[in-house]
Amino acid sequence: MKITKFVHSCLLVEMPAPVNRTVLFDPGVMSEQALDVTNLAYLDDIIITHAHSDHLSMTLLRILDSKFPNVQITAPSEVVDRLEAEGITATNQASEGITFFDSPHESVEPLFPHPEQIGVHYLDKLTHPGDSHSFTETKAILALPIAAPWGSTIKAFNLAAELKPRYVLPIHDWHWRDEAREQTYALFEARLAERGITFLKLQTGQPVVVDV
């Protein structure tokens, strides 16, 4: 499994043969400059966990839908309705290889409206919870939100230590300047290693390969 982060919570996940499947999670507005759609040769799925703009860029969605007209877009009902109003087909039903789990968005009121959200297990290997620390299950690879107005970095760490995935992918960290990100990544890497968990220090546009 090859995983590439494009700022914040946007992950490109590529599975080699014999699976041959590629998914893009949460292409939001923070990812518009980092994600060059012309470099994408294949795209089978787009998964959008919720409607907030840091997870859903209509600009990117229009470009992606135009380049990949057969792409399967999976999202909560309110996102499906919004996309279909733009002429983009989407579904709120989990297709083969995608499993929903209970992962409610943490409270962001009164700053932002509270969205409907889906947590997703992908190919029984990777878990993307959207904007949540209120979930109780993970696959071998956990995409973990580690910085947010709604959440605590310490709570994120303790959640990973409790759930014990094999790998943790840091997401939802646009809010940090680079120096703070590097310092916190180093702390997560060291402390999770003490618990037998590998922390992958993702850098925008630089893929990592995970054997699961």
C-alpha positions as CSV (number, residue, x, y, z in Angstrom):
1,M,0.0,0.0,0.0
2,K,1.5,3.3,-1.1
3,I,0.2,6.4,0.8
4,T,0.8,10.0,-0.1
5,K,-0.4,13.0,1.9
6,F,-1.4,16.2,0.3
7,V,-1.7,18.6,3.2
8,H,-4.0,18.3,6.2
9,S,-6.3,15.2,5.9
10,C,-6.0,14.4,2.1
11,L,-4.5,11.0,1.5
12,L,-3.9,9.2,-1.8
13,V,-3.9,5.5,-1.2
14,E,-2.7,3.2,-3.9
15,M,-2.9,-0.6,-3.8
16,P,-0.7,-2.6,-6.2
17,A,-1.7,-5.7,-8.2
18,P,-3.6,-7.9,-7.8
19,V,-5.9,-5.3,-6.1
20,N,-5.1,-2.4,-8.4
21,R,-7.2,0.2,-6.6
22,T,-6.6,3.8,-5.9
23,V,-8.6,6.1,-3.5
24,L,-8.4,9.7,-2.5
25,F,-9.6,10.7,0.9
26,D,-10.8,14.2,1.8
27,P,-9.5,16.5,-0.9
28,G,-10.1,19.9,0.9
29,V,-9.2,23.5,0.2
30,M,-5.8,23.2,2.0
31,S,-4.8,20.6,-0.6
32,E,-5.6,22.6,-3.7
33,Q,-2.1,23.7,-4.3
34,A,-0.4,20.5,-3.3
35,L,-2.4,18.1,-5.3
36,D,-1.6,18.2,-9.0
37,V,-4.5,16.3,-10.6
38,T,-2.6,16.0,-13.9
39,N,-0.2,13.7,-12.1
40,L,-2.9,11.2,-11.2
41,A,-3.1,8.4,-13.8
42,Y,-5.8,6.3,-12.0
43,L,-8.5,7.0,-9.5
44,D,-11.2,4.5,-8.6
45,D,-12.7,6.1,-5.4
46,I,-13.0,9.5,-3.7
47,I,-14.1,9.3,-0.1
48,I,-15.3,12.5,1.7
49,T,-15.8,12.1,5.4
50,H,-17.8,15.3,5.9
51,A,-18.8,18.7,4.4
52,H,-16.3,21.1,6.0
53,S,-14.2,22.8,3.4
54,D,-10.9,21.5,4.8
55,H,-12.1,18.1,3.7
56,L,-14.2,19.0,0.6
57,S,-13.0,21.4,-2.1
58,M,-15.5,21.9,-4.8
59,T,-12.8,23.2,-7.0
60,L,-10.8,19.9,-6.7
61,L,-14.0,17.8,-7.0
62,R,-15.0,19.4,-10.3
63,I,-11.5,18.8,-11.7
64,L,-11.3,15.2,-10.4
65,D,-14.8,14.4,-11.7
66,S,-14.0,15.8,-15.1
67,K,-10.8,13.8,-15.4
68,F,-12.2,10.6,-13.9
69,P,-15.9,10.5,-14.9
70,N,-16.3,6.9,-13.6
71,V,-14.8,7.6,-10.2
72,Q,-17.0,6.4,-7.3
73,I,-17.5,9.2,-4.8
74,T,-18.6,8.1,-1.3
75,A,-19.8,10.6,1.2
76,P,-22.4,11.4,3.9
77,S,-25.9,12.3,2.6
78,E,-25.6,16.0,3.0
79,V,-22.4,16.0,0.9
80,V,-24.0,13.8,-1.7
81,D,-26.9,16.3,-2.0
82,R,-24.4,19.2,-2.4
83,L,-22.4,17.4,-5.0
84,E,-25.4,16.3,-7.0
85,A,-26.6,20.0,-7.0
86,E,-23.3,20.7,-8.8
87,G,-24.0,17.8,-11.3
88,I,-21.5,15.4,-9.6
89,T,-22.7,11.9,-8.9
90,A,-22.0,10.5,-5.5
91,T,-23.4,7.9,-3.1
92,N,-23.9,7.5,0.7
93,Q,-23.7,3.7,0.4
94,A,-20.6,1.8,1.2
95,S,-19.3,-0.2,-1.8
96,E,-17.1,-3.2,-1.9
97,G,-13.9,-2.6,0.1
98,I,-15.4,0.3,2.1
99,T,-16.9,-0.2,5.5
100,F,-18.5,2.6,7.6
101,F,-18.1,2.8,11.3
102,D,-19.3,5.1,14.0
103,S,-17.0,8.1,14.1
104,P,-19.0,11.3,15.0
105,H,-17.5,14.7,14.2
106,E,-16.3,16.4,17.4
107,S,-18.2,19.4,18.5
108,V,-17.3,22.6,16.6
109,E,-20.2,24.8,17.6
110,P,-20.6,27.7,17.8
111,L,-17.7,28.3,15.4
112,F,-18.9,25.9,12.6
113,P,-22.0,24.0,11.8
114,H,-21.9,20.4,13.1
115,P,-21.7,18.1,10.1
116,E,-22.9,14.6,9.3
117,Q,-19.7,12.4,9.2
118,I,-18.7,8.9,8.1
119,G,-15.7,7.0,9.5
120,V,-14.3,4.6,6.9
121,H,-12.3,1.4,7.0
122,Y,-10.7,0.9,3.6
123,L,-9.9,-2.6,2.2
124,D,-9.8,-3.8,5.8
125,K,-6.4,-2.2,6.1
126,L,-6.7,1.5,6.7
127,T,-9.0,3.6,9.0
128,H,-9.9,7.2,8.3
129,P,-12.1,8.6,11.1
130,G,-12.6,12.2,9.7
131,D,-12.6,14.7,12.5
132,S,-13.1,12.5,15.5
133,H,-11.4,11.1,18.5
134,S,-14.7,9.4,19.6
135,F,-14.2,6.0,17.9
136,T,-13.3,2.6,19.3
137,E,-11.9,0.6,16.4
138,T,-9.1,0.7,13.9
139,K,-7.5,-1.4,11.2
140,A,-3.7,-1.9,11.0
141,I,-3.2,1.6,9.6
142,L,-4.8,4.6,11.4
143,A,-5.0,8.0,9.9
144,L,-5.1,10.0,13.1
145,P,-6.2,13.7,13.5
146,I,-3.5,15.2,15.7
147,A,-4.3,18.9,15.8
148,A,-7.6,20.7,15.6
149,P,-9.7,23.4,17.2
150,W,-12.0,20.6,18.3
151,G,-9.4,18.2,19.6
152,S,-6.4,17.6,21.8
153,T,-3.0,16.3,20.6
154,I,-2.6,14.5,23.9
155,K,-6.0,12.8,23.4
156,A,-5.0,11.8,19.9
157,F,-1.8,10.2,21.2
158,N,-3.7,8.4,24.0
159,L,-6.3,7.1,21.6
160,A,-3.6,5.6,19.4
161,A,-1.9,4.0,22.4
162,E,-5.2,2.5,23.4
163,L,-6.3,1.2,20.0
164,K,-2.8,0.0,19.1
165,P,-2.8,0.1,15.3
166,R,0.5,-1.1,13.6
167,Y,1.0,2.3,12.0
168,V,-0.2,5.8,12.6
169,L,-0.5,8.4,9.9
170,P,-0.7,12.0,11.1
171,I,-3.5,14.0,9.5
172,H,-5.4,17.2,10.3
173,D,-2.2,19.2,11.2
174,W,-2.4,22.2,8.8
175,H,-2.8,24.4,11.9
176,W,0.9,23.9,12.9
177,R,3.9,25.8,11.6
178,D,6.6,23.4,10.3
179,E,8.8,23.6,13.3
180,A,5.9,22.7,15.7
181,R,4.9,19.8,13.3
182,E,8.4,18.4,13.2
183,Q,8.8,18.6,17.0
184,T,5.5,16.9,17.7
185,Y,6.1,14.2,15.0
186,A,9.3,13.3,16.7
187,L,7.6,13.0,20.1
188,F,4.8,10.8,18.6
189,E,7.4,8.6,16.8
190,A,9.4,8.0,20.0
191,R,6.6,7.5,22.4
192,L,4.5,5.3,20.1
193,A,7.6,3.2,19.3
194,E,7.8,2.4,23.0
195,R,4.3,0.9,22.6
196,G,5.2,-1.1,19.5
197,I,3.4,1.3,17.1
198,T,5.2,2.8,14.0
199,F,4.5,6.5,13.5
200,L,5.0,7.5,9.8
201,K,6.2,11.1,9.5
202,L,4.3,12.0,6.4
203,Q,5.6,14.9,4.2
204,T,3.3,16.5,1.6
205,G,3.8,14.8,-1.8
206,Q,6.3,12.2,-0.6
207,P,4.8,8.7,-0.7
208,V,5.5,6.0,1.9
209,V,5.0,2.3,1.3
210,V,3.4,0.2,4.1
211,D,3.3,-3.6,4.1
212,V,0.0,-4.8,5.5
